[in-house]
Amino acid sequence: MKAEKNKEFKSPKDLHASNPKLKEFGLKKFRNHVYQEKRLVKFNNYVDHLKAKADNGGEADNNNEDGSDNESNSEDAVDDNKQL
């Protein structure tokens, strides 16, 4: 995973077939190890995200999904209310 060989190949089967040393292990066992490594990487990213969120006082980032900032400007809110 760290060497990113997994991105070169479309499936664990292709990666398994590419190296004779990997054929010491059965395809099913090799595939399970690849999937386990993917889950571990995702979990570690999630934990890092939680740590960053805790360090920032509950906010991991300042952007919503649409790319806008979470912080609202009180002057904008006042201007919006005047237009109503």
RODOFI-461272 format. One record per residue (C-alpha): y, x, z. Coordinates in pm, 1 decimal. Layout:
N
zator Y = Y, X = X, Z = Z $
...
This chain:
84
zator Y = 0.0, X = 0.0, Z = 0.0 $
zator Y = 247.0, X = 272.5, Z = 89.0 $
zator Y = 170.5, X = 457.1, Z = -234.2 $
zator Y = 232.2, X = 126.7, Z = -414.9 $
zator Y = -82.7, X = 166.4, Z = -623.4 $
zator Y = -134.3, X = -205.0, Z = -563.9 $
zator Y = 165.6, X = -281.3, Z = -788.1 $
zator Y = 10.2, X = -90.9, Z = -1077.7 $
zator Y = -289.3, X = -321.0, Z = -1086.3 $
zator Y = -302.6, X = -696.9, Z = -1119.6 $
zator Y = -587.0, X = -745.1, Z = -872.3 $
zator Y = -784.5, X = -559.8, Z = -606.9 $
zator Y = -1074.2, X = -560.7, Z = -853.7 $
zator Y = -874.1, X = -350.6, Z = -1102.1 $
zator Y = -768.7, X = -108.6, Z = -829.1 $
zator Y = -1128.6, X = -83.7, Z = -706.5 $
zator Y = -1253.9, X = -6.1, Z = -1057.2 $
zator Y = -988.5, X = 261.8, Z = -1113.2 $
zator Y = -1119.5, X = 513.4, Z = -859.5 $
zator Y = -1484.9, X = 621.0, Z = -827.8 $
zator Y = -1437.8, X = 705.0, Z = -458.3 $
zator Y = -1349.5, X = 342.8, Z = -387.6 $
zator Y = -1680.8, X = 227.3, Z = -533.1 $
zator Y = -1852.7, X = 356.4, Z = -219.0 $
zator Y = -1739.6, X = 26.6, Z = -69.7 $
zator Y = -1838.7, X = -307.8, Z = -211.3 $
zator Y = -1574.0, X = -506.2, Z = -396.3 $
zator Y = -1572.2, X = -784.2, Z = -136.6 $
zator Y = -1518.5, X = -540.8, Z = 151.7 $
zator Y = -1251.7, X = -350.2, Z = -41.9 $
zator Y = -1071.7, X = -672.0, Z = -133.5 $
zator Y = -1069.1, X = -782.6, Z = 230.3 $
zator Y = -913.3, X = -449.9, Z = 331.8 $
zator Y = -641.6, X = -486.6, Z = 68.0 $
zator Y = -560.6, X = -839.4, Z = 185.8 $
zator Y = -561.5, X = -726.3, Z = 549.5 $
zator Y = -314.9, X = -449.6, Z = 466.1 $
zator Y = -86.9, X = -702.6, Z = 290.5 $
zator Y = -93.8, X = -927.3, Z = 596.6 $
zator Y = -12.4, X = -631.4, Z = 821.0 $
zator Y = 288.4, X = -534.2, Z = 608.3 $
zator Y = 418.6, X = -893.3, Z = 617.3 $
zator Y = 368.1, X = -912.4, Z = 993.8 $
zator Y = 549.5, X = -582.1, Z = 1050.4 $
zator Y = 842.0, X = -703.1, Z = 838.1 $
zator Y = 852.4, X = -1024.2, Z = 1042.5 $
zator Y = 853.6, X = -831.2, Z = 1371.8 $
zator Y = 1130.1, X = -602.4, Z = 1242.2 $
zator Y = 1328.0, X = -913.8, Z = 1146.6 $
zator Y = 1284.5, X = -1057.7, Z = 1497.5 $
zator Y = 1393.0, X = -729.2, Z = 1655.7 $
zator Y = 1701.4, X = -715.3, Z = 1434.7 $
zator Y = 1778.0, X = -1076.1, Z = 1521.0 $
zator Y = 1747.5, X = -1001.7, Z = 1894.7 $
zator Y = 1967.9, X = -693.0, Z = 1863.2 $
zator Y = 2238.1, X = -891.2, Z = 1683.2 $
zator Y = 2251.8, X = -1163.5, Z = 1947.1 $
zator Y = 2045.3, X = -1415.5, Z = 1755.1 $
zator Y = 2175.9, X = -1355.4, Z = 1404.2 $
zator Y = 1962.4, X = -1138.8, Z = 1176.9 $
zator Y = 2205.2, X = -1172.0, Z = 887.0 $
zator Y = 2532.2, X = -1343.5, Z = 811.6 $
zator Y = 2425.2, X = -1512.8, Z = 489.8 $
zator Y = 2273.2, X = -1852.3, Z = 426.5 $
zator Y = 2017.5, X = -1903.2, Z = 152.5 $
zator Y = 2294.9, X = -1985.4, Z = -93.0 $
zator Y = 2473.2, X = -1656.7, Z = -19.7 $
zator Y = 2759.4, X = -1808.4, Z = 176.8 $
zator Y = 2859.6, X = -1676.4, Z = 518.3 $
zator Y = 2748.4, X = -1855.6, Z = 832.9 $
zator Y = 3089.0, X = -1812.9, Z = 993.9 $
zator Y = 3338.7, X = -2084.1, Z = 915.6 $
zator Y = 3706.1, X = -2015.9, Z = 914.1 $
zator Y = 3893.0, X = -2258.2, Z = 1140.7 $
zator Y = 4195.7, X = -2256.7, Z = 908.5 $
zator Y = 3978.3, X = -2369.5, Z = 619.2 $
zator Y = 3841.7, X = -2649.1, Z = 833.4 $
zator Y = 4191.5, X = -2762.9, Z = 922.7 $
zator Y = 4301.5, X = -2753.3, Z = 557.1 $
zator Y = 3996.9, X = -2956.7, Z = 456.7 $
zator Y = 4080.0, X = -3220.5, Z = 716.3 $
zator Y = 4440.7, X = -3248.4, Z = 593.0 $
zator Y = 4322.8, X = -3327.2, Z = 240.8 $
zator Y = 4121.9, X = -3626.2, Z = 360.6 $
